[in-house]
């Protein structure tokens, strides 16, 4: 071991060699064991949100934990190579903390929005389950620090979502931890939650029209104008944004818009999922939100 050599040698020496890097055009790739969507509890909330490094990660390891499942293996290590969601999550948690150092007043949902809308785009045609495999894409910590626009959903918004799903006041209070209650005239549905992505589960072969109301907060330049671009190579859906131009005069100013998704019907064999992206850009920032329509079956 390096430490043993350093301690036991009078004049320890080491050579640091220049590393070599290669570019893999197929990376990043979602591992086969990674959990896929759709969200079975709230189909209108796209899951997963994003992907992060999780395969062959050098990770801290409990020295009292077995290294392998072999009974005769008595080794004790402080680090080992691990794979899984348990490796991806610490990456995202660390990036969230990194963003918080730049924006200490940001809510958890604001940080989540920054992570989702700045993620590296991935190719949905590579996977049978498309965006239900990777969400918005692969996390990009550098871009997430300055997302431009933020989709923010606070506690009251989540309570309203639960009420729209039919939860009673008692159940809502178990989650909220306060005296929140559901009004009798609760309107809307989970798709109305101000989430950075948009998803809808539709019936097979039936046409559909869905509207997603959204509000963004400007964290870019005080005087800025964002134009909407829909990236859609899927013939099964059409996406419209109204208005498609948002002009801001102040920092933290809010603007609302509606995304309308129309489809002629999805097919379980040829087209179980249809996806597009909405990108708001001011020339500096690109704020991208995935839009996904899928049928109710076991995709992938």
Protein Blocks (a to p, Z undefined) as FASTA:
>chain_A
ZZlmmmmpmbacdddddddddddfkbccddfklccdddfklmmlccdfbdcdfehpacdd
dfkbcfblcfklmcdcfbdcdedjklmmmmmmmmmmmmmmmmmmbcfklmmmmmmmmpcc
ddfklpmnlmmlnonoccdfklmmmnopacdddfklmmmmmmmnopafklmmmmnopabd
cdfklgcjfklpccfbdcddddehiacddddddddddfbdfbdcdddddddfbfkbccdd
ddfbdcdfbehiacddddddddebdcfklmmbccddddddehlaccdddddddddddeZZ
